Amino acid sequence: MLEAQKQRIHQISRLKAKGMSDQEARQLVQQGLPPFRPAFVDGKRVTERIVLDPAKT
């Protein structure tokens, strides 16, 4: 498990211990995270930005 994952789990645990619900704690911890970007698409490594909707470019 990566250190970043461990830190997130500990942060969520601390927030839950202070009385937050699981969902609230997860949302609060995930607010500062960048959006997920896959490393592979269709079995090929992504080297450039992925454009999901060509009309938005």
N, C-alpha and C positions, 0 to 999 in steps of 0.2 A: 504494500500500500504506500502510496506517495505521501510525503510529509504534508503537502497541501491538503490532501484528503483527510489525514489525521487531524490537522488543525481545524478543518471545517466540522468534523464530527465532535471535537471537544467544544467548539464554540456553540454548536447546536445543543449539546448536553448541558452546558452552563446556562444557556437561555431557558431551556426547559426546566431546569432546577429553580430558576427565578420565577416560574409560573407561566411562561409562554406555552402555547400549544405547539405541537410538532410542526404543523404547517406554517405558523407564524415565524417560528425560529428558522426554518429552512428558507423562507422567503427573505428574511432579514439578512441571513448569511450570504445568500446568492445574489443579492442586489449589486454588490460590488464586483461580481465576476464578469469576465468578458463572455460573449455568446459562444456556444460550442461551435467549433469548426472541425469537420472530419478530416483526418489525414489521408484517407483513401476513399475514392469514389469509383465504383465499377471496377475494383481491383487495381486501380492505378493511383499512384501517389499524387496528391494535389500539390502543385507547385505555384499555382496562381490563385487569385481570388475566385471563388465559386459564384457564378451568377445564376440564381435559381429562376429568376424571371427576367428574360432578356428585354422585356418592354420597359423595365425600370432602369436600364443603363443609359 
